[in-house]
Amino acid sequence: MYFLDSVIMAPLIETLLIQVLFIELALRWRLSLRYQYALSVVPFFLPHALRAFPYGVISGICMGFSLAYCYLRWRKHSRRSAFWSTVTTHALYNALVMASLTASITIG
C-alpha cells in the first residue's frame, strides 16, 4: 500500500496541488521566473523537510526545484505535457527511493 501511495498517488496529487496550482497562479499574475520557482519549491519543500528532517530538507529543495523546472519546461508545449512529465519524473524518483530503502533494509 505504501508503494501505491508513494509512487502513484503522491506524484499525482502533489503535481496537481503544487506545481500546477502555484505555477499557473504565478503565470496568471505575470510573476517573474524566480517567483514561479519559489511558489512551487516552497510548498513542496516544507512537508518533505518536516516529515524526514534532515534528509527531507535537501531532497525537498532539490526535487522541488527539479519538478518546478520540469513543469515549466514542458508547459511551453502544453499543460498536459507539463503535468504528465512532472508526474512521471516524480513517480520515478519515488520508485528509486523506495527501491533503495527496501534494498538497504533487506541487505542490512
C-alpha positions as CSV (number, residue, x, y, z in Angstrom):
1,M,0.0,0.0,0.0
2,Y,2.9,2.4,0.8
3,F,4.3,1.8,-2.6
4,L,1.0,2.8,-4.3
5,D,0.8,5.9,-2.2
6,S,4.4,6.9,-2.8
7,V,4.8,6.1,-6.5
8,I,1.3,6.7,-7.8
9,M,-0.9,8.9,-5.5
10,A,1.7,11.3,-4.2
11,P,3.1,12.3,-7.6
12,L,-0.4,12.9,-9.0
13,I,-1.7,14.8,-6.0
14,E,1.5,16.9,-5.4
15,T,1.9,17.8,-9.0
16,L,-1.7,19.0,-9.2
17,L,-1.7,20.9,-5.9
18,I,1.9,22.2,-6.0
19,Q,3.3,22.6,-9.5
20,V,0.1,23.1,-11.4
21,L,-1.7,25.3,-8.9
22,F,1.1,27.5,-7.8
23,I,3.0,27.9,-11.1
24,E,-0.3,28.5,-13.0
25,L,-1.2,31.2,-10.5
26,A,2.3,32.8,-10.8
27,L,1.9,32.8,-14.6
28,R,-1.6,34.3,-14.4
29,W,-0.2,37.0,-12.1
30,R,2.7,37.5,-14.5
31,L,5.3,36.9,-11.8
32,S,8.9,36.5,-12.8
33,L,10.5,33.1,-13.3
34,R,12.2,33.5,-9.9
35,Y,8.8,33.7,-8.2
36,Q,7.3,30.9,-10.3
37,Y,10.0,28.6,-8.9
38,A,9.7,30.0,-5.4
39,L,5.9,29.5,-5.3
40,S,6.4,25.9,-6.4
41,V,9.5,24.9,-4.4
42,V,8.5,26.2,-1.0
43,P,5.2,24.3,-0.7
44,F,6.9,21.2,-2.0
45,F,9.9,21.6,0.4
46,L,8.0,22.3,3.6
47,P,6.1,19.0,4.2
48,H,9.0,16.9,2.9
49,A,11.5,18.7,5.2
50,L,9.3,18.4,8.2
51,R,8.5,14.7,7.6
52,A,12.0,13.5,7.1
53,F,14.4,16.0,8.7
54,P,17.3,16.5,7.9
55,Y,17.3,14.4,4.7
56,G,14.0,15.9,3.6
57,V,15.5,19.3,3.5
58,I,17.9,18.5,0.8
59,S,15.6,16.3,-1.2
60,G,12.7,18.7,-0.7
61,I,14.7,21.6,-2.2
62,C,16.3,19.6,-5.0
63,M,13.2,17.7,-6.0
64,G,11.0,20.8,-5.6
65,F,13.3,22.7,-7.9
66,S,13.6,19.8,-10.4
67,L,9.9,19.3,-10.6
68,A,9.2,23.0,-11.0
69,Y,11.8,23.1,-13.8
70,C,10.2,20.0,-15.4
71,Y,6.7,21.6,-15.3
72,L,7.9,25.0,-16.6
73,R,10.0,23.3,-19.3
74,W,7.1,21.2,-20.7
75,R,4.5,23.9,-20.1
76,K,5.8,25.6,-23.2
77,H,4.4,22.6,-25.2
78,S,1.1,22.1,-23.3
79,R,-0.3,21.9,-19.8
80,R,-1.0,18.2,-20.4
81,S,2.7,17.5,-21.3
82,A,3.8,19.5,-18.3
83,F,1.5,17.7,-15.9
84,W,2.3,14.1,-17.1
85,S,6.1,14.7,-17.5
86,T,6.2,16.1,-13.9
87,V,4.1,13.2,-12.5
88,T,6.3,10.7,-14.3
89,T,9.5,12.3,-13.1
90,H,8.2,12.4,-9.5
91,A,7.0,8.8,-9.7
92,L,10.3,7.5,-11.0
93,Y,12.2,9.4,-8.3
94,N,9.9,8.0,-5.6
95,A,10.2,4.5,-7.0
96,L,14.0,4.8,-6.9
97,V,14.0,6.0,-3.3
98,M,11.6,3.1,-2.3
99,A,13.8,0.6,-4.1
100,S,16.9,2.0,-2.4
101,L,15.3,1.9,1.1
102,T,14.0,-1.6,0.5
103,A,17.4,-2.8,-0.6
104,S,19.2,-1.2,2.4
105,I,16.7,-2.7,4.8
106,T,16.9,-6.1,3.2
107,I,20.7,-6.2,2.9
108,G,21.4,-4.8,6.1
